[in-house]
Amino acid sequence: MEEPINQFDPPSISRKTQKGADAIRQRHALGMAINAVTKTPKGKCKYGLSSVPTFARNDGSSDSYTYDSRQFATAYTLKQLEKLIDQTIRYRAEMGPSHAIELSRIKDRRIRGRLQTKAARERWSVDRLQQEIRDMKLGA
């Protein structure tokens, strides 16, 4: 069993893990920027989803990349984002934005949180995470 990590003594992490954590933060920030432009304070679409492709073109991203970023930022609060990044670093997982996007497709926050922890702890690939999500949906 792994020793708990002292939060005041951060573990040394690989460049790949740090790069993944940074990329997750950047992807969430992009989604937040999209939401700021496309949503009202009450969460309703201000300009409709048709504005997302325009945002994508202006940002130089694909439509799907932009939609996925928006979905990720909508599903994850800042507190949940920090927990995801903390788990990525704590377990030295090589999780990146693709993991976060797959997890953001799970609507139930408790189920998503449990799966996220397991994925980080066991250092799942994106393919493994997708398979676990498929299996979970088939079992429901």
C-alpha positions in Angstrom: 0.0 0.0 0.0 1.3 3.5 -0.9 2.3 5.8 1.9 0.1 8.9 2.1 1.9 11.9 0.6 2.5 14.9 2.7 0.8 17.8 1.0 3.5 20.2 2.2 6.2 18.1 0.5 5.0 17.7 -3.1 6.2 14.6 -4.8 8.7 14.8 -7.6 6.9 14.2 -10.8 7.8 13.4 -14.3 7.7 16.0 -17.0 5.0 14.0 -18.7 2.8 14.1 -15.6 3.4 17.9 -15.2 2.7 18.5 -18.8 -0.5 16.6 -18.6 -1.6 18.5 -15.5 -0.8 21.8 -17.2 -2.7 20.8 -20.4 -5.7 19.9 -18.3 -5.6 23.4 -16.7 -5.3 25.0 -20.2 -8.1 23.0 -21.6 -10.4 23.9 -18.7 -9.4 27.6 -19.1 -10.4 27.5 -22.8 -13.7 25.9 -21.9 -14.3 28.6 -19.3 -13.5 31.3 -21.8 -16.0 29.7 -24.3 -18.6 29.6 -21.5 -18.0 33.2 -20.7 -18.8 34.2 -24.2 -21.6 31.7 -24.9 -23.5 31.6 -21.6 -25.5 34.0 -19.5 -24.8 34.2 -15.7 -27.8 31.8 -15.2 -26.1 29.2 -17.4 -28.4 29.6 -20.4 -26.8 29.8 -23.9 -26.4 33.5 -24.7 -25.6 33.1 -28.4 -26.5 29.5 -28.8 -24.2 26.6 -29.6 -23.9 27.9 -33.1 -21.3 30.5 -31.8 -18.9 27.7 -30.8 -17.7 27.0 -34.4 -17.0 30.7 -34.7 -15.0 30.7 -31.5 -13.1 27.6 -32.8 -12.2 29.3 -36.0 -11.0 32.4 -34.2 -9.0 30.3 -31.8 -7.6 28.1 -34.5 -9.2 24.9 -33.0 -11.5 22.3 -34.4 -15.2 22.5 -33.6 -15.0 19.2 -31.6 -12.0 20.4 -29.6 -13.9 23.5 -28.7 -17.2 21.7 -27.9 -15.2 19.2 -25.7 -13.4 22.0 -23.9 -16.7 23.7 -23.2 -18.2 20.5 -21.9 -15.3 19.9 -19.6 -15.5 23.4 -18.1 -19.2 23.0 -17.7 -18.9 19.6 -15.9 -15.9 20.5 -13.7 -16.0 23.2 -11.1 -12.6 24.8 -10.2 -12.6 22.7 -7.0 -13.2 19.5 -9.0 -10.5 20.6 -11.5 -8.0 21.0 -8.7 -8.9 17.6 -7.3 -8.3 16.0 -10.7 -4.9 17.7 -11.0 -4.0 16.9 -7.4 -4.8 13.2 -8.1 -2.8 13.3 -11.4 0.2 14.5 -9.5 -0.3 12.5 -6.3 -0.5 9.2 -8.1 2.0 10.3 -10.8 -0.6 9.4 -13.4 -0.1 10.5 -17.0 -3.6 11.9 -17.3 -4.2 14.6 -19.8 -7.1 16.6 -21.3 -8.4 13.5 -23.1 -8.9 11.8 -19.8 -10.7 14.9 -18.5 -12.9 15.1 -21.5 -14.0 11.4 -21.1 -14.6 11.9 -17.4 -16.7 15.0 -18.1 -19.1 12.9 -20.1 -20.2 11.2 -16.9 -23.1 13.4 -15.5 -23.2 12.0 -12.0 -20.4 13.8 -10.0 -20.0 11.1 -7.4 -19.6 8.3 -10.0 -17.3 10.5 -12.0 -15.2 11.3 -8.9 -14.8 7.6 -8.0 -13.9 6.7 -11.5 -11.4 9.6 -11.7 -9.7 8.5 -8.5 -9.5 4.9 -9.7 -8.1 6.0 -13.1 -5.5 8.2 -11.5 -4.5 5.6 -8.9 -4.2 2.8 -11.4 -2.8 5.1 -14.1 -5.3 4.2 -16.8 -4.8 5.0 -20.5 -7.6 6.9 -22.2 -8.6 3.6 -24.0 -8.9 1.9 -20.6 -11.0 4.7 -19.2 -13.3 4.6 -22.2 -13.7 0.9 -21.8 -14.5 1.3 -18.1 -17.1 3.9 -18.9 -18.7 1.7 -21.6 -18.7 -1.3 -19.2 -20.3 0.9 -16.5 -23.0 2.1 -18.9 -23.8 -1.5 -20.0 -24.0 -2.6 -16.4 -26.4 0.2 -15.5 
